[in-house]
Amino acid sequence: MKLQLSGARYFVLVLFLVTTLRVRAGAGDSIFISGSLSDDRIINKEIKFSYYEAYSSEALWPAKSSRIVTVDSSMNFSFSITGVTRLGYLRVIFPVPYESDEIINIPILVKAGDKLTIGFRNNRICFLGRDADKYNIQLDIGAVKVKLKGTLGSADSMFLKQLSMGYERLIADQLWVLDLHKDNLDRQFYDILATNVKYKSRISILSFMNHYVTDSDSISGANARIFLENYFTNFIKDTLSSELALNSPYFIDYLYYVEYLKCSFEKNSEYSFFRLFNQIDKKYLGVIKDRVLLTAVLSPSPSLKRDNTEKYYNLLYSKSNDPFAKELLKDQMGVLGKGKLAYPFQLKDTSGRVVSLSDFRGRLVVLDFYFTGCSGCAALSRSMDPIFIKFGHNPNIAFISINLDRKLEMFKAAVRSQVYTHPESVNLYTNGSGENHPLVNYYKIVGCPVLLVIDKEGLILDGNPPFPSLSDEQQTTAFTNLILENL
């Protein structure tokens, strides 16, 4: 996007990250953010700032602090985010026409005490000012994309080899870009960014394989399993300090993916979340073990049979020595535990009629959350087809789909498409509030899809039920049985 200094439209955003050191115990650092905008296209639009003490590439951890700024006619604003740590991640979500810039797609590693200015250079958003280099390097790294030969979806052995080689080349290319700026980064900052580069690409490889590995009857599934067996045989995990591991949003998620896929190799009586939990518990130590287990407990793990979600919440809470994990688990148990009061929402449907949770008292409620463009949400909807065939017209159960899009027309288009919902669904909208709606905040939703089951009295029956799966009949059966036992 070209910056026109001579015209009426230009954009400059100044961020001041100032560390406020306090003498009294318990007070943390602060981030002070101010903006001076000069583009009338963003008047009355929102910019969202979210600070994460710990960031998950799987969108599992909630932001520690968030602030939405509605740009007024002065196009100036300032505010502070308090209680931040020395290192963390900042997500900045810009409105149209800036919503597709690289800064939107990556969490920015930030360090309190720096001063940042966001502006334009070479038709892209970038950082300016004293500390610009260590933030622009993150944008430059994100701009380097993987180059693959072949067609996605054809999981033959040659393509899988090219996939792995392509991502290893991406790691080398991104590290080369990082090394160009090595002298301008302190060692800790450099090490974290290098770790992010390596494990983000390795997650991409495993994520691709995950589409195939559970489908053992297909040629693609067999090829993926052979590839992963060789991959894990030669797998060498970097030895990282706990501090470095916990500051990378990708390393912990990578360890979880490795154990999850290993656990998925054999479908037998132990093919369950219980096996995954114990596998992680025995293999890792200390706070790294706690975070990998936390990732496992909070992830849907759709291909693993999970007998009782609350049991694992309580088990990890009792075992963990990680304050972050314990606080997050306590929050989750407080709202998603069996018997907890479900949020008494009042939302509008496609016709504008207000629908309340209380309207469904006496009926079992299956509640899901989605947004347009969410591939996992579309996959869940397809996997729910057998459930709707069996229960879609049962008067004792209601299926409610809640859309988190910001625009009413996007919500209506999503319903019409039937990509994310079914004709038998009650389709509701958060009135443009999206992820900032009190309902979403109540359930601490940080990613989609989300699936909940609410009993006939308006209480949580299962806050993380087994996800139906077209590739795993056991999961679909487990969800079906959950409904049958509580109708």
C-alpha positions as CSV (number, residue, x, y, z in Angstrom):
1,M,0.0,0.0,0.0
2,K,1.6,3.2,-1.2
3,L,2.1,6.0,1.2
4,Q,1.1,9.3,-0.3
5,L,2.7,12.0,1.8
6,S,1.4,14.8,-0.4
7,G,-2.2,13.6,-0.4
8,A,-4.9,13.4,2.2
9,R,-4.3,9.8,3.0
10,Y,-1.4,8.6,5.0
11,F,-1.0,6.5,8.1
12,V,1.4,6.6,11.0
13,L,1.0,4.8,14.3
14,V,3.4,5.5,17.1
15,L,3.7,2.9,19.9
16,F,5.6,3.7,23.0
17,L,6.4,0.6,25.0
18,V,7.6,2.0,28.3
19,T,8.6,-0.1,31.2
20,T,7.3,1.3,34.5
21,L,9.3,-0.3,37.3
22,R,7.5,-0.1,40.6
23,V,9.0,-0.5,44.0
24,R,6.0,-2.1,45.7
25,A,5.7,-5.8,45.5
26,G,3.4,-7.4,43.0
27,A,3.3,-4.5,40.6
28,G,4.4,-5.3,37.1
29,D,5.7,-3.4,34.0
30,S,3.5,-1.4,31.8
31,I,3.2,-0.8,28.0
32,F,2.2,2.7,27.0
33,I,0.7,2.8,23.4
34,S,-0.2,6.0,21.6
35,G,-1.3,6.6,18.0
36,S,-1.5,9.4,15.6
37,L,-3.4,8.4,12.5
38,S,-4.0,10.4,9.4
39,D,-6.2,8.3,7.1
40,D,-9.9,9.1,7.2
41,R,-10.7,5.6,5.9
42,I,-10.2,4.2,9.4
43,I,-12.4,6.7,11.3
44,N,-15.0,4.8,13.4
45,K,-13.1,1.6,12.8
46,E,-11.4,-0.5,15.4
47,I,-7.7,-1.5,16.0
48,K,-7.2,-4.3,18.5
49,F,-4.1,-4.7,20.6
50,S,-3.5,-7.9,22.5
51,Y,-0.6,-8.7,24.8
52,Y,0.3,-12.3,25.6
53,E,2.5,-13.3,28.4
54,A,2.7,-16.7,26.7
55,Y,1.6,-17.2,23.2
56,S,0.3,-20.5,21.6
57,S,0.5,-21.0,17.8
58,E,-2.7,-23.1,18.3
59,A,-4.5,-20.1,19.9
60,L,-4.9,-21.9,23.2
61,W,-3.8,-19.2,25.6
62,P,-5.9,-16.1,26.2
63,A,-4.4,-12.7,26.0
64,K,-3.3,-11.3,29.3
65,S,-4.4,-7.8,28.3
66,S,-6.4,-6.5,25.3
67,R,-7.6,-3.1,24.2
68,I,-9.8,-2.1,21.3
69,V,-9.4,1.4,20.1
70,T,-12.2,2.9,18.0
71,V,-10.6,5.6,15.9
72,D,-12.4,8.9,16.3
73,S,-12.3,12.0,14.1
74,S,-9.1,13.3,15.8
75,M,-7.4,10.0,14.9
76,N,-5.3,10.2,18.0
77,F,-5.3,7.9,21.0
78,S,-3.2,6.8,23.9
79,F,-3.5,4.1,26.6
80,S,-1.5,1.8,28.7
81,I,-1.5,-2.0,29.2
82,T,-0.4,-2.9,32.8
83,G,0.9,-6.0,34.4
84,V,3.1,-7.2,31.5
85,T,6.3,-9.2,31.7
86,R,9.6,-8.2,30.3
87,L,9.2,-10.3,27.2
88,G,5.9,-11.2,25.5
89,Y,4.0,-11.1,22.3
90,L,1.9,-8.4,20.8
91,R,-0.9,-9.0,18.2
92,V,-2.2,-5.9,16.4
93,I,-5.3,-6.3,14.3
94,F,-5.9,-3.5,11.8
95,P,-9.1,-2.6,10.0
96,V,-9.7,-2.4,6.3
97,P,-7.7,-1.5,4.2
98,Y,-4.7,-2.7,6.3
99,E,-6.1,-6.0,7.4
100,S,-3.9,-8.1,5.0
101,D,-0.5,-6.7,5.9
102,E,2.2,-9.1,7.2
103,I,1.9,-7.6,10.7
104,I,-1.5,-9.1,11.1
105,N,-0.3,-12.7,10.5
106,I,2.4,-13.0,13.1
107,P,2.8,-12.4,16.9
108,I,5.4,-9.8,17.4
109,L,8.0,-10.6,20.1
110,V,8.2,-7.4,22.2
111,K,10.4,-6.2,25.0
112,A,9.1,-3.6,27.5
113,G,11.0,-0.3,27.4
114,D,11.2,0.0,23.7
115,K,9.7,2.8,21.5
116,L,8.0,1.7,18.3
117,T,6.6,3.7,15.4
118,I,4.5,1.9,12.8
119,G,4.4,3.5,9.4
120,F,4.8,2.6,5.7
121,R,7.8,1.7,3.6
122,N,7.8,0.1,0.1
123,N,4.0,-0.3,0.2
124,R,3.9,-2.3,3.5
125,I,3.4,-1.6,7.1
126,C,6.7,-1.5,8.9
127,F,8.3,-0.3,12.2
128,L,10.3,2.9,12.3
129,G,12.4,4.6,15.0
130,R,15.0,3.6,17.5
131,D,14.2,-0.1,17.9
132,A,12.7,-0.7,14.5
133,D,15.2,-3.3,13.4
134,K,14.4,-6.1,15.8
135,Y,10.7,-5.7,14.9
136,N,11.0,-5.3,11.2
137,I,13.1,-8.4,11.1
138,Q,10.1,-10.4,12.3
139,L,8.0,-9.0,9.5
140,D,10.8,-9.8,7.0
141,I,11.0,-13.4,8.3
142,G,7.3,-13.8,8.0
143,A,7.4,-12.5,4.4
144,V,9.7,-15.4,3.3
145,K,7.3,-18.2,2.3
146,V,7.7,-21.9,1.6
147,K,8.1,-23.0,-2.0
148,L,6.7,-26.4,-2.7
149,K,6.7,-28.6,-5.8
150,G,3.7,-30.8,-6.4
151,T,0.0,-30.5,-5.5
152,L,-1.4,-30.3,-2.0
153,G,-3.5,-33.4,-1.4
154,S,-1.4,-35.9,-3.3
155,A,0.4,-37.5,-0.4
156,D,2.7,-39.8,-2.5
157,S,6.1,-40.5,-1.0
158,M,7.9,-38.2,-3.4
159,F,5.7,-35.2,-2.5
160,L,6.1,-35.9,1.2
161,K,9.8,-35.8,0.8
162,Q,9.6,-32.6,-1.2
163,L,7.3,-31.1,1.5
164,S,9.9,-31.8,4.2
165,M,12.8,-30.5,2.0
166,G,10.7,-27.4,1.2
167,Y,10.2,-26.5,4.8
168,E,13.8,-27.2,5.7
169,R,14.8,-24.8,3.0
170,L,12.3,-22.3,4.4
171,I,14.1,-22.6,7.8
172,A,17.4,-22.0,6.2
173,D,16.2,-19.0,4.2
174,Q,14.5,-17.4,7.3
175,L,17.5,-18.0,9.5
176,W,19.6,-16.3,6.8
177,V,17.4,-13.2,7.0
178,L,17.6,-13.3,10.8
179,D,21.4,-13.6,10.7
180,L,21.6,-10.4,8.6
181,H,20.4,-8.5,11.7
182,K,22.1,-10.6,14.4
183,D,24.5,-7.8,15.5
184,N,21.5,-5.6,16.2
185,L,19.8,-8.1,18.5
186,D,20.6,-9.2,22.0
187,R,21.4,-12.9,22.4
188,Q,18.1,-13.8,24.1
189,F,16.0,-12.0,21.5
190,Y,17.9,-13.7,18.7
191,D,17.7,-17.2,20.2
192,I,13.9,-16.9,20.7
193,L,13.4,-15.7,17.1
194,A,15.6,-18.5,15.8
195,T,13.7,-21.1,17.8
196,N,10.4,-19.7,16.4
197,V,11.7,-20.0,12.8
198,K,12.7,-23.7,13.3
199,Y,9.6,-25.0,15.0
200,K,7.0,-23.0,13.1
201,S,8.0,-24.8,9.9
202,R,8.3,-28.2,11.7
203,I,4.7,-27.7,13.0
204,S,3.6,-27.1,9.4
205,I,5.1,-30.4,8.3
206,L,3.4,-32.3,11.1
207,S,0.1,-30.4,10.6
208,F,0.0,-31.5,7.0
209,M,0.7,-35.1,7.9
210,N,-2.1,-35.0,10.5
211,H,-4.6,-34.8,7.7
212,Y,-3.6,-38.3,6.5
213,V,-2.0,-40.3,9.3
214,T,-5.3,-41.4,10.9
215,D,-6.6,-42.6,7.6
216,S,-4.6,-45.8,7.6
217,D,-6.8,-47.4,4.9
218,S,-5.8,-45.0,2.2
219,I,-2.5,-44.9,0.2
220,S,-2.0,-41.3,1.3
221,G,-2.5,-42.3,5.0
222,A,0.0,-45.2,4.6
223,N,2.6,-42.9,3.0
224,A,2.2,-40.3,5.7
225,R,2.6,-42.9,8.4
226,I,5.8,-44.3,6.8
227,F,7.1,-40.8,6.5
228,L,6.4,-40.0,10.1
229,E,7.9,-43.2,11.4
230,N,11.2,-42.3,9.6
231,Y,10.8,-38.7,10.8
232,F,10.5,-39.7,14.4
233,T,13.3,-42.2,14.1
234,N,15.7,-39.4,13.1
235,F,14.1,-36.8,15.3
236,I,16.5,-34.8,17.3
237,K,15.0,-32.3,19.7
238,D,17.0,-29.2,20.4
239,T,18.1,-28.9,24.0
240,L,16.6,-25.6,25.2
241,S,16.6,-23.9,28.5
242,S,13.2,-23.7,30.1
243,E,13.2,-19.9,29.7
244,L,13.9,-20.2,26.0
245,A,11.4,-23.0,25.4
246,L,8.6,-21.1,27.2
247,N,9.3,-17.9,25.3
248,S,8.7,-19.6,22.0
249,P,5.1,-20.1,20.9
250,Y,6.1,-22.9,18.6
251,F,8.4,-25.2,20.5
252,I,5.9,-26.4,23.1
253,D,3.2,-26.8,20.4
254,Y,5.7,-28.8,18.3
255,L,6.4,-31.2,21.2
256,Y,2.7,-31.7,21.6
257,Y,2.2,-32.5,17.9
258,V,5.0,-35.0,18.0
259,E,3.5,-36.9,20.9
260,Y,-0.1,-36.6,19.5
261,L,0.9,-38.1,16.2
262,K,3.0,-40.8,17.8
263,C,0.0,-41.7,19.9
264,S,-2.2,-41.8,16.8
265,F,-0.1,-44.4,15.0
266,E,-1.8,-47.5,16.4
267,K,-5.6,-47.8,16.8
268,N,-6.0,-50.2,19.7
269,S,-7.5,-50.2,23.2
270,E,-4.9,-47.7,24.3
271,Y,-5.6,-45.3,21.4
272,S,-6.9,-42.7,23.8
273,F,-6.2,-39.4,25.5
274,F,-5.2,-41.4,28.6
275,R,-2.3,-42.9,26.6
276,L,-1.3,-39.4,25.3
277,F,-1.4,-37.8,28.8
278,N,0.8,-40.6,30.3
279,Q,3.1,-40.6,27.4
280,I,3.9,-36.9,27.9
281,D,3.9,-37.2,31.7
282,K,6.7,-39.8,31.5
283,K,8.8,-38.3,28.8
284,Y,9.2,-34.6,29.9
285,L,10.2,-32.8,33.0
286,G,9.4,-29.7,34.9
287,V,7.7,-26.7,33.5
288,I,8.1,-27.9,29.9
289,K,6.1,-31.1,30.8
290,D,3.5,-28.9,32.4
291,R,3.1,-26.8,29.3
292,V,3.0,-29.7,26.9
293,L,0.3,-31.4,29.1
294,L,-1.6,-28.1,29.2
295,T,-1.5,-27.9,25.4
296,A,-2.8,-31.5,25.3
297,V,-5.6,-30.9,27.8
298,L,-6.8,-27.7,26.1
299,S,-6.5,-29.0,22.5
300,P,-9.5,-30.7,21.0
301,S,-7.4,-33.8,20.0
302,P,-10.2,-34.9,17.7
303,S,-8.8,-38.3,16.8
304,L,-8.2,-39.4,20.4
305,K,-10.9,-40.8,22.6
306,R,-11.2,-38.7,25.7
307,D,-13.3,-40.3,28.4
308,N,-13.6,-37.4,30.8
309,T,-12.3,-33.9,30.1
310,E,-12.8,-32.6,33.6
311,K,-10.8,-35.5,35.1
312,Y,-7.7,-34.4,33.1
313,Y,-8.1,-30.7,34.1
314,N,-8.2,-31.7,37.8
315,L,-5.3,-34.2,37.4
316,L,-3.0,-31.7,35.7
317,Y,-4.0,-28.9,38.2
318,S,-2.9,-31.2,41.0
319,K,0.3,-32.2,39.4
320,S,1.5,-28.9,37.9
321,N,4.0,-26.6,39.5
322,D,3.6,-24.0,36.7
323,P,1.7,-20.9,38.0
324,F,0.6,-20.0,34.4
325,A,-0.8,-23.5,33.8
326,K,-2.6,-23.7,37.2
327,E,-4.2,-20.2,36.7
328,L,-5.4,-21.1,33.2
329,L,-6.8,-24.5,34.3
330,K,-8.5,-22.9,37.2
331,D,-10.2,-20.4,34.9
332,Q,-11.3,-23.2,32.5
333,M,-12.6,-25.4,35.3
334,G,-14.5,-22.4,36.7
335,V,-16.7,-22.1,33.5
336,L,-16.4,-25.3,31.6
337,G,-16.5,-27.9,34.4
338,K,-19.5,-30.3,34.5
339,G,-22.4,-28.7,36.4
340,K,-21.2,-25.1,36.0
341,L,-23.8,-22.6,34.9
342,A,-23.9,-22.0,31.1
343,Y,-23.8,-18.4,30.0
344,P,-27.4,-17.1,29.7
345,F,-27.0,-15.5,26.2
346,Q,-29.5,-13.5,24.3
347,L,-28.5,-13.3,20.6
348,K,-30.1,-12.5,17.3
349,D,-30.8,-14.9,14.5
350,T,-30.7,-14.2,10.8
351,S,-34.1,-12.5,10.9
352,G,-33.2,-10.3,13.9
353,R,-35.3,-12.3,16.4
354,V,-33.7,-12.5,19.8
355,V,-33.0,-16.0,21.0
356,S,-32.1,-16.9,24.6
357,L,-30.5,-20.0,26.1
358,S,-33.5,-20.1,28.5
359,D,-35.7,-20.8,25.4
360,F,-34.2,-24.3,25.3
361,R,-34.7,-25.2,29.0
362,G,-35.8,-28.9,29.1
363,R,-33.8,-29.7,26.0
364,L,-30.2,-30.9,25.6
365,V,-28.1,-28.2,23.8
366,V,-25.2,-28.8,21.5
367,L,-23.4,-25.4,21.1
368,D,-20.6,-24.6,18.6
369,F,-18.7,-21.4,17.8
370,Y,-17.3,-20.6,14.3
371,F,-16.2,-17.8,12.0
372,T,-16.0,-17.5,8.3
373,G,-12.8,-18.9,6.8
374,C,-12.2,-21.3,9.7
375,S,-11.2,-24.6,8.0
376,G,-11.4,-26.5,11.3
377,C,-15.0,-25.2,11.8
378,A,-15.9,-26.4,8.3
379,A,-14.4,-29.8,9.0
380,L,-16.3,-30.1,12.3
381,S,-19.5,-29.3,10.5
382,R,-18.9,-32.1,8.0
383,S,-18.1,-34.5,10.8
384,M,-21.4,-33.5,12.5
385,D,-23.4,-34.8,9.5
386,P,-24.0,-38.3,11.1
387,I,-25.1,-36.6,14.3
388,F,-27.7,-34.5,12.5
389,I,-28.9,-37.5,10.6
390,K,-29.6,-39.2,13.9
391,F,-30.7,-36.3,16.1
392,G,-31.5,-33.4,13.8
393,H,-35.2,-33.7,14.2
394,N,-35.3,-34.9,17.8
395,P,-37.4,-32.4,19.8
396,N,-35.4,-33.1,22.9
397,I,-32.2,-31.7,21.5
398,A,-31.2,-28.3,20.0
399,F,-28.2,-27.6,17.9
400,I,-27.0,-23.9,18.1
401,S,-24.2,-22.4,16.0
402,I,-22.9,-19.1,17.1
403,N,-21.1,-17.0,14.5
404,L,-18.2,-14.7,15.5
405,D,-17.9,-12.6,12.3
406,R,-17.8,-8.9,12.7
407,K,-20.2,-8.2,9.8
408,L,-23.9,-9.2,9.6
409,E,-23.7,-10.0,5.9
410,M,-20.8,-12.4,6.5
411,F,-22.9,-14.2,9.1
412,K,-25.9,-14.5,6.8
413,A,-23.6,-15.6,3.9
414,A,-22.1,-18.3,6.2
415,V,-25.5,-19.6,7.1
416,R,-26.6,-19.7,3.5
417,S,-23.5,-21.6,2.4
418,Q,-24.2,-24.4,5.0
419,V,-20.4,-24.8,5.1
420,Y,-20.3,-24.3,8.9
421,T,-23.9,-25.1,10.0
422,H,-26.8,-27.4,9.1
423,P,-30.5,-26.6,8.1
424,E,-31.6,-28.0,11.5
425,S,-29.3,-25.6,13.4
426,V,-30.3,-22.5,15.3
427,N,-28.0,-19.9,13.8
428,L,-27.1,-16.9,16.0
429,Y,-24.8,-13.9,15.7
430,T,-22.8,-11.9,18.3
431,N,-24.0,-8.6,16.8
432,G,-20.6,-7.6,15.4
433,S,-18.8,-8.0,18.7
434,G,-17.1,-11.2,17.6
435,E,-14.4,-12.4,20.0
436,N,-15.1,-9.5,22.3
437,H,-18.7,-10.5,23.1
438,P,-19.3,-11.3,26.8
439,L,-20.4,-14.8,25.9
440,V,-17.0,-15.5,24.2
441,N,-15.1,-13.9,27.1
442,Y,-17.1,-16.0,29.6
443,Y,-16.0,-19.2,28.0
444,K,-12.5,-17.8,27.4
445,I,-12.6,-18.7,23.7
446,V,-9.4,-17.9,21.9
447,G,-9.8,-20.1,18.8
448,C,-12.4,-22.0,16.9
449,P,-14.1,-24.4,16.5
450,V,-15.4,-24.8,20.0
451,L,-18.0,-27.4,20.9
452,L,-20.0,-27.5,24.2
453,V,-22.8,-29.6,25.5
454,I,-25.3,-28.0,27.9
455,D,-27.8,-30.2,29.9
456,K,-31.6,-29.7,30.1
457,E,-31.2,-27.4,33.2
458,G,-28.8,-24.9,31.5
459,L,-25.7,-26.4,33.1
460,I,-22.5,-27.5,31.4
461,L,-22.6,-31.2,30.7
462,D,-19.2,-31.4,28.8
463,G,-17.0,-28.3,28.2
464,N,-14.7,-30.3,25.9
465,P,-16.6,-33.2,24.4
466,P,-15.2,-35.7,22.0
467,F,-15.2,-34.2,18.5
468,P,-17.1,-36.3,15.9
469,S,-14.8,-37.3,13.1
470,L,-15.4,-38.8,9.7
471,S,-12.1,-40.6,9.9
472,D,-12.6,-42.0,13.4
473,E,-15.8,-43.8,14.1
474,Q,-14.9,-44.1,17.8
475,Q,-15.0,-40.3,18.3
476,T,-18.4,-40.1,16.6
477,T,-19.7,-43.0,18.7
478,A,-18.4,-41.4,21.9
479,F,-20.2,-38.1,21.0
480,T,-23.4,-40.0,20.1
481,N,-23.3,-41.9,23.4
482,L,-22.9,-38.6,25.3
483,I,-26.1,-37.4,23.7
484,L,-28.0,-40.7,24.2
485,E,-27.1,-40.9,27.8
486,N,-28.4,-37.5,28.6
487,L,-31.5,-37.1,26.4
